[in-house]
Amino acid sequence: MEELGGLLLPLVFLAVLYLLLIRPQQKRRKEQESMVRRVAVGDDIVTISGLHGRVIALDDTTMDLTVDAQGENVLRFERGSLARIVSEPDEVDDVEDTDTDTDTDEDEA
């Protein structure tokens, strides 16, 4: 019985280690890979270095970003440097549509 108790503690420790450290890291890695596959031309993104830009071209391993309104400054980044997608092209259109609708409602009141 004492041998079973001696083995039980390390097994419980390994189970807790897996649940608290390894599993969440695997989940974050899968979410990152999914986001890198999902990025599309026209998306507003933020890189891991904090640079905000709009995707103007995609390759298998790289993405070209424009960082100014005129689109004159183009920077090339690895796709893995994507930290988050701020807005996707159709979300931007929806926001612009709602902004113009609220402006007309204020004019009528």
C-alpha positions in Angstrom: 0.0 0.0 0.0 2.8 2.4 0.7 4.2 1.9 -2.8 0.9 2.9 -4.3 0.9 6.1 -2.2 4.5 6.8 -3.3 3.5 6.5 -7.0 0.2 8.4 -6.6 1.8 11.7 -5.7 4.1 12.0 -8.8 1.2 10.9 -11.0 -1.1 13.5 -9.6 1.7 16.1 -9.9 2.1 15.2 -13.6 -1.6 15.4 -14.2 -1.8 18.9 -12.7 1.3 20.0 -14.7 -0.4 18.8 -17.9 -3.7 20.5 -17.1 -2.2 23.8 -15.9 0.7 24.3 -18.3 0.8 22.0 -21.3 -2.8 21.9 -22.4 -3.4 25.7 -22.4 -0.2 26.2 -24.3 -1.4 23.7 -27.0 -4.7 25.5 -27.2 -3.0 28.9 -27.7 -0.8 27.5 -30.4 -3.8 26.0 -32.3 -5.6 29.4 -32.0 -2.5 31.2 -33.4 -2.2 28.8 -36.3 -5.9 29.2 -37.1 -5.6 33.0 -37.1 -2.6 32.9 -39.4 -4.5 30.7 -41.8 -7.6 32.9 -41.6 -5.9 36.3 -42.3 -7.0 37.8 -45.6 -6.2 40.7 -47.8 -7.9 43.8 -46.4 -7.7 42.8 -42.8 -6.5 45.3 -40.2 -4.0 43.5 -38.0 -1.5 44.0 -35.2 1.9 42.3 -35.3 3.6 40.8 -32.3 5.8 44.0 -32.2 2.7 46.2 -31.9 2.7 47.5 -35.5 -0.8 48.2 -36.8 -1.4 47.8 -40.5 -3.7 46.6 -43.3 -2.8 43.4 -45.2 -2.4 44.2 -48.9 -0.8 41.0 -50.1 -0.3 37.4 -48.9 2.2 34.7 -49.7 2.6 31.2 -48.2 5.0 32.5 -45.5 4.8 36.3 -45.7 2.3 39.1 -45.7 2.7 42.7 -47.0 1.2 45.5 -44.8 0.6 49.1 -45.5 0.9 51.3 -42.5 -0.4 54.6 -43.8 -3.7 55.8 -45.3 -2.2 56.4 -48.8 -0.7 52.9 -49.0 2.8 54.2 -49.9 4.7 52.5 -47.0 4.7 48.8 -47.4 6.3 46.4 -45.0 6.8 42.6 -45.3 6.3 40.4 -42.3 6.3 36.7 -41.6 2.8 35.4 -41.2 3.8 34.0 -37.8 4.3 37.6 -36.5 0.6 38.1 -36.5 -0.7 38.9 -33.0 -4.3 39.6 -33.7 -6.8 40.6 -36.3 -8.4 43.9 -35.4 -11.1 43.9 -38.1 -11.9 42.0 -41.2 -13.0 43.7 -44.5 -16.8 43.1 -44.1 -16.7 44.3 -40.4 -15.2 47.6 -41.6 -18.0 48.0 -44.1 -20.6 47.3 -41.4 -19.1 49.9 -39.1 -19.0 52.5 -41.9 -22.7 51.8 -42.7 -23.8 52.1 -39.1 -21.9 55.4 -38.7 -23.7 57.0 -41.7 -27.1 55.7 -40.5 -26.6 57.3 -37.0 -25.6 60.6 -38.7 -28.8 60.8 -40.6 -30.9 60.0 -37.4 -29.2 62.9 -35.6 -30.0 65.3 -38.4 -33.7 64.4 -38.3 -34.0 65.0 -34.5 
